Amino acid sequence: MSRETPGTETIEQMIRVDQAGEFGATRIYAGQLAVMGDRAPGAGDISAMALQEADHLHRFNVLMNERGVRPTALQPFWDVAGFALGAATALIGPEAAMACTAAVEEEIDRHYTKQLDTLGDNDKELGDMIREFREDEREHRETALAAGAERAPAYPLLSGAIRLGCRAAIAISKRI
């Protein structure tokens, strides 16, 4: 069942890549919290965002199961890579952890917006989920910026590298 959308991305690819992204987000936050603990500056915000990402992941898992969509074969890699990115940014400091969130969420906002443009009215259930989650991701980005993301060491470089990595992960997870 590979329903085509008006663009080049299938519904199945959308679900696969979105589930992979939500999984990656949970792993980034797990890595950050493993380093920061629950008392570091920003840890409360990170814990709250992590709970929302876990809900997003659960809902995409249910949708994948209902529609028979296979997960990305790279899930074990995203597990390790996400945790490592979270831990590494937290080791730099709370502002770098927030810079990671801001960068990831900026790319996810763009990604979800493109998907919504592609979907149009073709899949109301998926469109409604993406719209809801995009709003949560935008809130996460604003939380991260308010918490000092742009004060992280080498913010433009760090943000750019993370955003590039997100774009690559999105492209790869659609197909593999």
N, C-alpha and C positions, 0 to 999 in steps of 0.2 A: 504494500500500500504506500505508494510514493506520490501523494498528491502534489502536483506542481502549483506553485504560486505564480503570480504575474511576473515575478523576477526570476532569477536563476536558482534561488535557494528553495528546497522542498520543505514542507512542513516538518518532516522527519528530521532534516538537518537542523532546522530551527530548534526543535525540542532537544535534540542531542547536544548541540553546542550550548544551549541555555542551561541544561542540567549540568553539563561539565563546568560551566562558569560558576554556577551556584555552589557546586562541590568545591571548586578551587577557592572560592571566597571563604567557605567554612574552614578550609585547611589553612589559609593565610591567617585568619583570626586565631585559630588554634595555636599556630606557631608564635604569634605575637603574645598571646596570653601565657604560653608556656615560659616565655622569657620574662615578661613583665610581671606576672602574677596578678593578683586582683587588687593590689594597693597602689600601683604605679599611676602617675598622672595619665588620664585617658583610658585606664583599664575599664572603668564603668561603661564608658561610651562604646568601647570595643566589645565588651560582653553583650551589651544591648543590640549592637549591630549584628553580632554573631548569631544571636537568637533569631533575628529576622531572616538572616541568610539560611539558617537551618530550616526554617519554615518554607522558604522559597524552594530549597533543595527537596524537601519532603513532597511538596506539591508537584514539582517536576518529576520526581520519581513515580508518583501515582499516575501522572499523565503518560509517562513513558510506558508504564505497565498496561494501562488501559488501551493504549494505541499500538502496542507491540513495537515500540521503537527501541533499538539496541543502544546501549550507552557507548561512548567513545572507548576504543580499545586502549587509549592512553590514560585512562583513569588512574592506574597505579602510578604513572609518571606525574600526573597533576597532583596526586596525593602528596608525594614527596616534594615536588617543586613548590606547591602552594605553602606547605609547612615551612620549607626552607626560606622562602621569600618573607613570610611573616616573621620568622625568628630573626632573620638577618636585619630586617628593618627595625625590629624592636631592640636589637642589640645596639644599633646606632643611637636610639633614643625614642622617647614618646612622640616627638615631632616627626621623626622619620617614619614611624609606624603610621601616623596619620597621613603623611605624604603618600604612603603606599595606598591607603584607602582612597584618598582624593584622586590619585592617578587611575586606579582600577575603575572607580565609579565613573570617572569622566568617559572612559572608553566604553563602559557598559551602557551608559546613557546613550551614547552615539549608536552603539550596536543595537540596542532595543528600539531606538527611534527608526533606524533603517529597516528593522524587521517589521515594525508596525506599518511603515510606508509600503513595504512589499506585500504584506498580508492584506491590506485594505479591509474589506468586509468578508474575506474568504474563510476565516475561522474565528468566530466570536469568542469561544472559550479561551483559545490561546491568546488572542489579542487582548482580552480583558486581563489575563494573568500578566502578560508582558507590560501592559500599561500600569497595572498596580505595582509590579516589582520595580519598574523604572522610577516611579515616584519614590519608593523606598530608597533606591540607589542614589537618587538626587539628594535626598535628605542625608544619607550617609556622607556624601561628598561635602555637603554644607557643614555637617558636624565636624568633619576632619579639618576643613579649612578654618573653622572657628576655633578649633583646638590647636592651631599653630602649624598646620602642615607646611605652609610656605616658609616657615622659619627653619625647616630641616636643613642640615648641611647639604650643600650642593643640590638644592631643591630642583632647579631646572633639569639637571642631569639625571637625578634620581627619578623624577617624575617621567621624563622622556623615555628612559630605559624601561620603566615598568609599563608605560603605555604601549611601547613597541612590543614588549613581551605579550601583553594582552591581545594585541591585534594578531600576533602570530598564533597564539593559542586558539583564538576564535577561528582563524582560517583552517588550522589543522584539525580541530575537533569537529568541524562540520563533516569531514569525510572519513576520518580514521576511527 
